[in-house]
Amino acid sequence: MENIKISVAKGDGIGPEIMDAVLKVFKAAKVPLDYEFVEMGKSVYDRGYTTGMTEEAKSSVESTGILFKGPMETPKGGGVKSINVTARKTWNTHSNIRKFQTIKGVDTVFSKAGIPINLTIVRENVEDTYGGIEHYMTKDVAVSRRIISRPGSQQVIRSAFETAIKEGYSTVTCGHKANIMKLTDGMFLDTFYEIAKEYPQIKVEDIIVDALCMKLVYTPQSFECIVLTNLQGDIVSDLCAGLVGGLGFAPSANLGDHIKIFEAVHGTAPDIAFQNLANPTSLLLSGVLMLNQIGLEQYGAAIRNAVLTTIDKGFYTGDFGSDRTKSVGTNEFSDAIIQELDFSRITDSNPAKYQKPIPLQQNKMMVSSVEVIETVGIDIFIETETQADKIAEIVQANLDRDMEVTTITNRGTQVWPEGSVFTNLVDTYIVRIEKNTTAEIKKKKFMEQAIRLYDHLNISSIEMLISINGKRKYSLAQGQKVVAIS
């Protein structure tokens, strides 16, 4: 069989030595791979590449379709984006798959209690607050935009169901906060149940994310596959890593339609770099996920079994194990794994060929079905230390007849026309103006209204309010009464 070419970035800190250890195991197992080493990481950023990767690295990954990478340090400093997140988002690896399984020989509360854990977190990998869209609106108020899209949700949720089938799971759970974030998490949850109809053989359930965390801590064995939005998935996946012994035992795959990234999820640990102390288990198991994805499952199974046997026999690096005096170094640990390789599990029985990505000519535009969208109002963000009733007077005196001020809020809580003097204020209000007629009002007219108010108010931002098929698609304020859309 012809070797499959992949791109390899060794990373920062302990990255190079754990990557070398992993590739040594791959070589011993005669894994049919060719490596194209690429430059990525903090050292590349320090040379002036703000994305943390050279153009040659970008071209290599887009050619091979596979990036196998060690941990990379995010440079410290305002405005600097994470190199890891940049790679995931640039190549639209929309689904982060992290598998958490009890490893015999790694002592945890649950292993000591005889409770086996076998669950997978599928985390959305591109959207949410990880868009990094943030602004200061005033000296005291910073805003982060949380982007959740229906097409993006469809991609990761479908990945969750496909993962469940591949792993032999019977249940997929959606973790969410739709009780509070009714539009963003609400869209994610609605999409979950829409996609679930395509997989009638899978039982589905949903759970609020805070309750999920509580249940994971005391009954992790009750879950199999959990799908979440990006930030919630990030937090929950680290929680699950703690259930099985830590990030050193947490493999990670980032799957896209064209490009896939496999990486260790732990940090760069510069304090122990180049001292033969690092634990390569997470990167090795991530490599196993990679082999499974590209049709080399037999090699993946043989390597995984060798890792588990080695740990079970009492070989471990200094970051785990009951007796630190018996720990071995990175090199000795990988040598012990090689000794446990069972080549009878590896045959040349025509494993599936990995298809490299087809070159694309333009960016893919993802859209859902066409629906009736109408602009029904505008939220105007203003900077002021004036009380809300005075703001309302100014707006009402300069408002078109077919529009009205329906609410004024501060940090999401209504302070006009009704509110409480016990509500503390910051210097950013949202003035909501909505139409009071059944006639259509063009978006341009709402914008012109905002421009006229600019002469009287310090406007820092605006947001259009829309309805889709006659249903309101913007949140109400805390304490606001529900009024039907005209």
N, C-alpha and C positions, 0 to 999 in steps of 0.2 A: 504494500500500500504506500502511496506517495505521502510524504510527510506533510503535515499541516503547518503553515507558517503563522506565528502569532507575534504580536508586539509585546515587548517586556520592558517595564520601567522599574528599576530596583528601588527607587524611593530615597528617603532621607533617614538619618539616624540609624536604627537597627535594620532598615530596609535592605541594604545591600547584602548583609550577612544572612538574613533569613531567606532572602531570594536565592542566594547561592546554595543554601542548604536544601531548599525545595528542588532546585534544578538538578542538584546532585542525586536526589531521590528519583526524579524523573529519568535521569540518564541511566541509573541502575535498573529501572523498570523498563528501559528501552521504549519509552513513550515516543511515538512517531511524530515529534514536533521539531520544527526549526524555529529559531529565535531571532527576531530582529530587535536589537536593543535600542531603546529610544531615550532621549533626555527629557525628563520631567521632574519637577520638584522645586524645593526652595532654592537650590543652587542655580537652577535655570532662571527662576524669578529674579534672583540677585544680579543676574547678568543682563537684566533689562527686559525679559520676556514677561509681560504682566499677566499672562494666562498661566504661567508656570510650565509651559511646554514650547519646544522649538517647532518651527514650521515642518521640519523633517519628521518630528514625532507625530504631529497631526496627520501628515500625509500617510505615514506608516499605518497608524491605527485605522484610518479610513480605507486603506487598502486591504489590510488583513481582516478587519472586522472584530478582532479580539485584542483587548489590552489586559495583560496580567501585570499587576502593579503591587509594589510594596507600599507601606505607609508613607505619607507625604506631609510635611509640615506646612501649615498655613502661616505665611509671614505675618508678623505682628505689625499693627499700624492701622490707622483709620482708613476705611474705604477699600482695603485689600480683600479681595474675594478668596474664598477657600479654593485651592487648586483642585482638591478632590471633587468638590461640588461643581466647579467649572467644567471638569471633564464629563461628569455625569449629565449635566444639562446641555453642553455643547452637542453631544452625540445622542441626546434624547434616550438615554437608558432609563426608561420610564418606570421600571419595576425593580426595586431592591429586594432581593430574596435572602433572608437569613434563617438558617436552619439551626435549631437548638435541640440537642439530644444528649441524654445522660451518657457520660463516658465512664466506663468502668475503670476505677483507679483514680478518678478525680473526685475527691470527697466534697459533697455539698450537704446541706440540710436534708434535701430530698433523697439523695442517694443513700445516706445513712438511714433514712426512714423506709427505704425500699420502695420509693415512689418514682417510677420511670417517667422521664419527660421526653416527648417527641413532638415538637411543634415547630411551625414555620411562620415567620412574620413576613408578610408581603407589604412593603411600604412604597407609597407613591414617591417618586424620586426627582421630579422636575419642578413641580408647582409649589403652592402653599407659601408660607413666609420665606421659604428658601429661594424665592425669586429675588430676595434681597432688595426689594423696592421700598426704600425708606427716605423720609424727608423730615427735616425740622420745619414745623409750621410757624412756630414762634420760638423765643428763647427758652420757653418752658415746656413745649409740647413737640414730641416727635411722633411720627406716624409711620406705620408699616402696612403695606398693602398685602393682603392675603389673596392670592389668585388660585381659584379652583375652577377648572373647566370641565364641561361634560365629556368632551373627547379624551382629555387626559385621564379622567376618572374611569372611563370605559377601558382604556388600555391597561391600567394597573389592576382593575377588578377582574378583567378577563384573565390576566396573568395569574391571579390568585386561584381562580377556578381550575386553570390548566395545571398549576402546581399541585393542587389538591388531588387531581386525578393521577398525576405522575407519581405522587408519594403514597397513593392508596388511602387518602383521607376520605372520610365520609361527611365531614362538616366544614363549612367555611363561615367564619364569624366576621362581621364588619364592626370595627371599633370606631366610634364617632363622638361628636359633641353637638349633635343636631338639636338637642334641647335648648342650646344657647345660640349657636351659630346656625340659625335656621335656614339661611340661604346657601352658604358655602358647604357646610357639612350636610345640610339638607339635600343639596344636589348630589353630593357623594353617596349618601344613603339611598336616595331614590334610584340612582344609577346602579347601585349594588343590586337592588331587587329587580331592576329591569334585566340586567345581565344574568341574574340567577335563573330566569326563565329558560335560558339556553342550556342549563345544566340540571335537568330535573332529577338526576341521580344523586345530586349533592344536597344534603340538608343545609339550610341557611338560618342564620340568626344574627341579631345585632345587639350591641351592648354599648352603653355610654363609657367613654374611655377611662374615666376615673374609677368606675365600678370594675372595669376590666383589669386595671392595675391591682386593685385589691384582690380580685379573684385569682389573678396570676400568682400572687404571693402565697396564697394558701391552698389553691387547687389548680396548679398549672397543668396537671394531667387531664383536666376536663376540656382542654382546647387542642385543636389540631392545626388549622390554618386560619390566620387572622390577617385581614387586610385593613390598612389605615392610611390616612393622609400623611403627608411628609413629616411635619414636626411631631405629631403624635406617634407616628411609626418610629421615628428616631428615638424618642424617649422609651417607648415600650420595648423596642428591640434591645436596648441596653439593659433594661430591667430583666429581660429574658436571659441575656448573657450572664447576669449574676446568678440566675437559677441553676446554671449548668457549670459554673466555675469561673466565669469571667470572660472578658473580650478575647483572651488568648485562645479560646476554644470556639469562637464564633465565626464560621465561614460566611462570606458575603459574595453575592452575584448581583450585578447591575445589568438588567436585560433590556435591550431595545430591539426595534424591528430590524435594524441593520448592524448595530455595533453592540458588543457586550464587554463589560468590564468586571474583572474578578480581582478582589483585593482583601487584605487583612483589614479589619475594622478598628483595630487598636491604634494607639499613637506611635510616634517615632522613638520614644524612650531614649533620647540622646545621652542620658546619664549612664547607660550601660552599653552604648554603641561600641562595636569593635573590641569587646571584651569576652566574646564567646559565651555570653550569658543569655542571649535572647531566645525566646520560645517561638519556633517556626510553625507551631501546630495550626494556628488560625490561617496562615497563608497556605499551608499544605492542604488543609481541608477546603479552602477556597479554590485551590488548584484542582481538587477532586470535582468540585461543582463545575469547573470549566471543562474538564475532560468529559463529564457526563453530558454537557451541553453540545459538545462538538462531535459526539458519536464515538467517544473512546471510553465507554462505560466500564469495560473490562479492566482497563488500566486504572480507572478511578476506584473501582471496587477493591482491587488488589492493594493499592496504596492506602486506602482508608483502613482496610483490615490490618495492614501492617502498622499503621499509626496506633490504632486501638490496642493491638496486641502488645506493642512496645510499652505503652502507658500502663496496661494491665500488669505487665511483668515488673513494674516498679522503676522504669526509666523515666525521668522527668527533668525539666530544667528548673532553675531555682525559684521560679515564680509560682510553683504549685508543688503539691506533695506534702505528706505529713512530716517528713524528716528532711529538712533542707541540707543536712550534712551528706545525704546520699544523692544529691542532684548532680546532673552531668551538664556539660557545656553544649552549646548549639551544635557543634560538629559531631560530638559523641552521640547526641540524641539522633541526629539524622543518620549516622552510621548504624545505630541500633535498629532504626526503622528499615534500613536497607537489608539488614540481616533477617528481618521478618517477612520480606517480600515472598509471596507464594506465586511463582511463575506458572504453576499449573492453572491458575485462574486467568491467565492471559493467553489468548489465541489470536490467530489472524483470520477470524471467521467473518471477514468482510464487514467491519464496522461501518456505520453510516458516514458518508463523505460530508465534510463541512463545506457549506457554500459560502464563499466570500461575498461581501455586499456588492450589489450592482451599482456602478457609479450613477449618481443622481445629477440632474441638470438644474434643479431648483428646489427650494424648500417646500415641503409638503404642507398644505393648508388643511387643517382638520376642522370640520364644521359638522354640526348636527342638522336636523331637519329644519326647513324653512318654516317660521312661525310669524304670527302677526305681532309686530313690536311697535309700541307707541310711546313717545316721550310724554310724560304726564306731569313733570315737575323738575325742580332743581334744588340741590342742597348747596348752600353757599357757606363756606368756612370763613369766618372772620376773626381777626385778632383785635381784641378790645378788652378793657377792664370795666366796661360799662355794664350796668344791670340789664337783665333781659327785657324788662318792660320798656326801657328807653330804646333798646334796639328795635323792638317791635314797632314803636311809634315811628321811627325813622323809615323802616321798610314800608309800612302801610301808607305813609305819606307819599311814597314814590313808586307805587305798585300799579300795574295795569289792572283794568277792571275785571278781566277774565282770569285773574290769578289772586291767590290769597296766601297769607302766612298761616301754616297749619301747626307748626311747632317750632320752638327754639330749644336746642339741647346743649348740654355741656358734659363732655365725656360720656355721651350716650344717654344721659338722663334728662328728661324733660324739665325745663325750668320756666317755660311759658307755653300756653296761656295758664297752665296750672303747674304747681310744683311745691317745693318746701324751702323755707329759709334755712333749713338745716343741711341743704345740699351745698357742699363746698364747690367752689368754681376755680377753673384755671382760665387763662387768657385766650382760649379758643372756643368759640361757639359754632354751632351749625344752625343756620337759618333755613328752614325748609319751606319752599314756595311750591304750591301745587295749583293746577288749573281748577277753576270752579265752574266749568262749562262742559257740556257734552261734545262741543265742537273740537276738532283736532287743532292743536297748537304745535307749530313746527319747532324743532329743537333750536333753530336760529333765534326765534323770538325769546325763548328763555335765556339764551346767551346775551341777547341785547338788553334784557331786563337786568341781568347781572352787571353788565357794563354801566348802565345808568346808576345802579346802586354803588358802584365803585367810587363815585364822587362823594359819597356820604359814609362809606364803611371801608375799613382796611381789609379787603378780601385777599385771602391767602391761597384758596383753592376752590374748585367747584366740582360737583358730581351730578350727572344727569340721572333723573329718576325715570324708570321705564316700567311698562306693563307688558306682559306677553300673553297673548290670547285673553286679554281682559283681566289677568291676575297680577296683583302688585308684586314687583320683584325688587323691593328694597325694604330694609328693616324698619320697624317702628321703634320709637324711643322707649326707654324704660319709663313707664307711667303714662304713655300716650294712649288716648282712646282710639279705637279702630273706627275709621270712617271709610265707607265704600268708595271705590274709585268711580268718578263721574263718567 
